[in-house]
Amino acid sequence: MEPTSKTIEEIDEAREKEDIKKVEAILFVCGRFLNMQELISLTDLNPIILHELIEKLMEKYEKNDSAIEIIEKNNMWKMDVKPQYQGMINKLAGGRSEFSKAEQETLAIIAFKQPIKQSVIIKIRGNKAYDHINKFVELGLLKKKKTGHTNELSLSDDFYDYFNVQNNGTQESLKGNNPEK
């Protein structure tokens, strides 16, 4: 018996639903930004289909007025809780962070001392800081500006959005607003 066009459409729809669930599960479990290459290797789907599925997932969460969203930055995606629920979730969440302790320390120094020369960060944190800085630049959290033989590092606007902190032109929002500190 020859398959009809309706059964082919049904098969395609079922496959797409299953592929969307695959992408959703991967984003849910990873809890960090994934680039297209990582998504391809985890799903065995081609990039065009993957991009369409991610768009559909983003629409699904937006349409369902969910507390969850899919965030895209620099052709990388992650599933996260919407900003208005992050404070509550941070109280509950423990365990593994998206950034290692060493990465967090590197970013904290940059955030506190910005603008700061990359060479100074490397002297303070060691050669592994190159990887940390590259990761943060790739995620759009840091800005790099060539100055002489090194780069000047500062926080990007995306940093403030990412960590849900206000950028009021000073570092007070990062240090806390308690004048007694």
C-alpha positions in Angstrom: 0.0 0.0 0.0 1.3 3.4 -1.0 1.4 6.1 1.8 -0.9 9.0 1.1 0.2 12.6 1.4 -1.9 12.8 4.6 0.1 10.1 6.3 3.3 11.6 5.2 2.2 15.0 6.7 1.3 13.1 9.9 4.7 11.4 10.0 6.4 14.8 9.5 4.3 16.4 12.2 5.1 13.6 14.7 8.8 13.8 13.9 8.8 17.6 14.4 7.0 17.3 17.7 9.6 14.7 18.8 12.5 16.8 17.7 11.1 19.9 19.5 10.9 17.7 22.7 14.5 16.7 22.2 15.7 20.3 21.9 13.6 21.3 24.9 15.0 18.5 27.0 18.6 19.4 26.1 18.1 23.1 26.9 16.4 22.2 30.1 19.1 19.8 31.4 22.1 21.8 30.3 21.2 25.1 32.0 23.9 27.0 30.1 24.2 28.6 26.7 24.7 26.1 23.9 26.0 27.0 20.4 24.7 25.6 17.2 27.5 23.1 16.9 26.8 21.7 20.4 23.0 21.4 19.6 23.8 19.7 16.3 26.0 17.1 18.0 23.4 16.5 20.7 20.4 16.2 18.4 21.8 15.0 15.1 19.6 17.6 13.4 20.7 20.0 10.7 21.1 23.7 11.6 18.2 25.0 9.5 15.7 22.6 11.2 17.3 23.3 14.6 16.9 27.0 14.2 13.2 26.6 13.2 12.6 24.3 16.2 14.2 26.8 18.6 12.0 29.6 17.2 8.9 27.4 17.8 10.0 26.6 21.3 10.6 30.3 22.0 7.1 31.1 20.7 5.6 28.3 22.7 6.9 29.7 26.0 5.9 33.2 25.1 2.4 32.2 24.0 1.8 30.1 27.1 2.8 33.0 29.4 5.3 30.7 31.1 7.8 31.6 33.8 10.4 29.9 31.5 11.9 31.4 28.4 14.5 30.5 25.8 17.2 33.2 25.6 19.3 33.7 22.5 22.7 35.6 22.6 25.3 35.6 19.9 23.8 32.5 18.2 23.7 30.6 21.5 20.6 29.5 23.4 19.7 28.5 26.9 16.5 27.9 28.8 16.1 30.1 31.9 13.6 31.5 34.3 12.2 34.9 33.4 13.9 37.7 35.3 10.9 38.5 37.5 11.2 34.9 39.0 15.0 34.7 39.3 15.2 36.1 42.9 12.8 33.5 44.1 14.6 30.7 42.2 18.1 31.8 43.3 17.0 31.2 46.9 16.0 27.7 46.0 18.7 26.8 43.6 21.9 25.4 44.9 24.4 23.1 43.3 26.1 23.6 40.0 26.4 27.0 38.5 26.7 27.9 34.8 30.1 29.3 35.6 32.9 27.6 37.5 34.1 29.1 40.8 37.3 30.3 39.0 35.3 31.9 36.2 33.0 33.6 38.7 36.1 35.0 40.5 37.6 36.3 37.2 34.3 38.0 36.3 33.9 39.4 39.8 37.4 41.1 39.6 36.6 42.5 36.1 33.2 43.8 37.3 34.7 45.4 40.4 37.8 47.0 38.8 36.5 47.8 35.3 37.8 49.1 33.1 40.8 46.9 33.6 43.6 45.7 31.4 43.5 42.0 30.4 47.2 41.7 31.3 46.4 42.7 34.9 43.7 40.1 35.1 46.1 37.4 33.7 48.7 38.5 36.4 46.1 38.2 39.1 44.2 35.1 37.9 46.8 33.2 35.8 46.7 31.9 32.2 43.4 30.1 32.6 41.8 33.6 32.8 42.3 33.9 29.0 39.7 31.1 28.6 37.4 32.8 31.1 37.6 36.1 29.3 37.0 34.5 25.9 33.9 32.7 27.2 32.5 36.0 28.7 33.2 37.9 25.5 31.5 35.1 23.5 28.5 35.3 25.7 28.5 39.1 25.2 29.1 39.8 28.9 32.3 41.7 28.4 33.6 44.3 26.0 37.2 44.1 24.8 39.0 47.2 23.5 42.6 47.0 22.1 44.9 49.3 24.0 48.6 48.9 23.2 49.7 45.2 23.5 46.7 44.2 25.6 42.9 44.6 25.8 40.9 46.8 28.1 38.0 44.8 29.6 34.7 46.3 30.8 31.2 45.0 31.3 28.7 45.1 28.4 25.1 46.1 28.7 24.3 42.4 28.3 26.1 41.7 31.6 23.6 43.8 33.5 20.6 42.1 31.8 22.2 38.6 32.2 22.7 39.0 36.0 19.6 41.2 36.4 21.6 44.1 37.9 21.1 47.8 37.3 23.7 49.7 35.4 23.6 53.2 36.9 26.9 54.3 35.6 28.8 53.3 38.7 29.8 50.1 40.3 27.5 50.7 43.3 24.9 48.3 41.9 27.5 45.5 41.9 28.9 46.3 45.3 25.5 46.8 47.0 23.7 49.9 48.0 24.4 49.8 51.7 26.6 52.9 52.5 27.8 51.2 55.7 29.8 48.6 53.8 
